[in-house]
Amino acid sequence: MDVPREVLRRIELVKDSLLPAYEWYPSDPESPRWWGGLGSAEEIAISAVLVQLSRWSSALASLEELRRRGLLDLDALADADPEEVAGLIRRSGMPGEKARRIVDLARAVRGRPGGLCGGDRELLLSIRGIGRETADGILLFGCNRLIWPASRLSVRVLSRVGMEVRGGYEAWRAAVEGSLPRDLYAYKLMHAGLVSVARANCALGNPRCDGCPLSDICAHSTARRRTS
């Protein structure tokens, strides 16, 4: 079984019931609203940093604080005092580190042709505290680049279904990209669907296989049924 393609097919069948609960918008493949209903690539980039090791609800609360202060804009953030930014984003945790990352990101892309989306993956990865998952999420959902984020939630679901990949992040990313159609909608739907399944059913410690849209093709779920 080609696990990524079969998983994508299953997600396509249930997307109307699965994805709205997590604010994904599987309609226009280029819309920024796939990323939690946000409205721009810059909001996606800022929130991608805020949500690191944090809950999405906490990241949104910090995002709203920045919006109220007129700092939900990379040009404004490039001139901001990181300490001021840190004071506004405490809800998302690690405020000092995340404030520095956001300000560094804003300064790195200021003046570049195309702004945030005028750079490449290496530029994002050169910013301290922005790793591959964060960078790839910004590029796919904010900049509509065909690069698939091999997030820990996505990998958890795929590995439980039965996909085996030798290696770490880059190996998983390459394996999924090698199986999916080279299509923006497919990339976004695959990631959105896997994250939604992980949140709703595929918890780290105690997955709820009953009701999971992938349970009948999932090796982990099958093994649990056999031993119950």
Buried (B, 14 or more C-beta within 10 A) or exposed (E): EEBBBBBBEBBBEBBEEBBEEBBBBBEEBEBBBBBBBBEBBBBBBBBBBBBBEBEBEBBBBBBEBBBEBEBBBBEEBBEBEBEEBBBBBBBBBBBBBBBBBBBBBBBBBBEEEEBBBEBEBEBBBEBEBBEBBBBBBBBBBBBBBEBBBBBEBBBBBBBBBBBEBEEEBEEBBBBBBEBBEEEBBBBBBBBBBBBBBBEBBBEEEEBEBEEBBBBEBBBBBBEEEEEE
